[in-house]
Structure formats: C-alpha cells, structure tokens
Amino acid sequence: MRVRNLVLMLAGLAPALAAQTARADSARTAAAASARTAAAANDTGPLSLSREVFSYQGAGRDPYLSLLKSGDIRPLITDLKLVAIIYDERYAARSVAVLRDISTTKRYRVRTGDVLGRLRVTQIKPRDVVFTIQEFGFERQATLSLAKQEETP
C-alpha cells in the first residue's frame, strides 16, 4: 500500500517538475541571447582607456607643523608659579592672584574668569588658585598653591 501511494504521488509531481525545468531552460536561453546582443553592441572598435588627472595647487602647508600657535599654548601650568593672592572675603570675585611664568619671567595679574592660553581661572581661594585646563577637547582642573611661609624667629 505504501509503495503504491509513493508511485502515485511521484506521478502527480512529474508534470509540475517538467514545467519548472522548461521555464528555467527558457530563462537561461533568453539571458544568453541578451548577453550576446549587449556584447555585439559594445564591440564597436578597439578598447580605449582614459584616465582623469588631478592636481592640487594648494599653499603647500607642512603637514607636520602644529596648527596651534605657540602663543595659544603658553603659559603652561607647569611654568607658572603663584606669587601672591589678594583675597577679598566679602566679594570673592574681586580677588586677584599674581602669577609668574618661570620660563619667560612674565607676570600675570588674574581674576576669576580670566584666560591665559588654555588655562581659565575658575576660583581664587585664600591660598590657592584653581584653573580649568582645556586639552584635546577635554577639561581638567589643576590647583596652584602659595609656597609655605617660613617663620622667622
């Protein structure tokens, strides 16, 4: 009984399988014909290559030269020494700090909010000055403190 059902089932699938292979063959034949037609249309003569040429007439900037001007970088926090602080307890915004650049011996008088190169004075305390340093798109804080006073006997 099983063998008979299997034979009947295969006999029913045979026409569908034959139709499917006939469609695939006709599609392959049509694709080959269109490829031959396209090749004949493109075969009009010898093949020639053309190349686009670009030239840059720029200023010729040195790619290894820093884009930051040295004035924008200076002074560095490591070059600064805190010399004095005039602190106003009533109005902290009126406080003034005096800094000295040890590499150039230049003096700076700064208040809260002043900018020195990449350094911004964030806060002035009685013995410290807090800076916000902008480097490579990030901000960090650094503190300069007054040197400890030596007591004379």
ChimeraX attribute file (.defattr): number of C-alpha atoms within 10 A of each C-alpha:
attribute: neighborCount
match mode: 1-to-1
recipient: residues
	/A:1	5
	/A:2	6
	/A:3	8
	/A:4	8
	/A:5	10
	/A:6	11
	/A:7	10
	/A:8	10
	/A:9	11
	/A:10	10
	/A:11	11
	/A:12	11
	/A:13	10
	/A:14	11
	/A:15	10
	/A:16	11
	/A:17	10
	/A:18	10
	/A:19	10
	/A:20	11
	/A:21	11
	/A:22	11
	/A:23	11
	/A:24	11
	/A:25	10
	/A:26	11
	/A:27	12
	/A:28	10
	/A:29	11
	/A:30	12
	/A:31	11
	/A:32	11
	/A:33	12
	/A:34	11
	/A:35	11
	/A:36	11
	/A:37	12
	/A:38	10
	/A:39	11
	/A:40	10
	/A:41	9
	/A:42	9
	/A:43	10
	/A:44	8
	/A:45	6
	/A:46	6
	/A:47	7
	/A:48	5
	/A:49	5
	/A:50	5
	/A:51	5
	/A:52	4
	/A:53	5
	/A:54	6
	/A:55	5
	/A:56	6
	/A:57	6
	/A:58	6
	/A:59	6
	/A:60	7
	/A:61	7
	/A:62	8
	/A:63	7
	/A:64	6
	/A:65	8
	/A:66	8
	/A:67	8
	/A:68	8
	/A:69	9
	/A:70	10
	/A:71	10
	/A:72	11
	/A:73	13
	/A:74	14
	/A:75	20
	/A:76	14
	/A:77	17
	/A:78	10
	/A:79	14
	/A:80	19
	/A:81	17
	/A:82	20
	/A:83	15
	/A:84	18
	/A:85	21
	/A:86	15
	/A:87	17
	/A:88	14
	/A:89	11
	/A:90	8
	/A:91	8
	/A:92	16
	/A:93	14
	/A:94	13
	/A:95	19
	/A:96	19
	/A:97	22
	/A:98	16
	/A:99	21
	/A:100	18
	/A:101	18
	/A:102	13
	/A:103	11
	/A:104	10
	/A:105	11
	/A:106	11
	/A:107	15
	/A:108	15
	/A:109	12
	/A:110	19
	/A:111	20
	/A:112	19
	/A:113	15
	/A:114	13
	/A:115	15
	/A:116	19
	/A:117	16
	/A:118	18
	/A:119	25
	/A:120	19
	/A:121	21
	/A:122	18
	/A:123	17
	/A:124	26
	/A:125	17
	/A:126	16
	/A:127	16
	/A:128	17
	/A:129	24
	/A:130	18
	/A:131	24
	/A:132	18
	/A:133	21
	/A:134	14
	/A:135	11
	/A:136	6
	/A:137	5
	/A:138	7
	/A:139	11
	/A:140	10
	/A:141	13
	/A:142	13
	/A:143	15
	/A:144	18
	/A:145	16
	/A:146	14
	/A:147	12
	/A:148	7
	/A:149	6
	/A:150	6
	/A:151	5
	/A:152	4
	/A:153	3
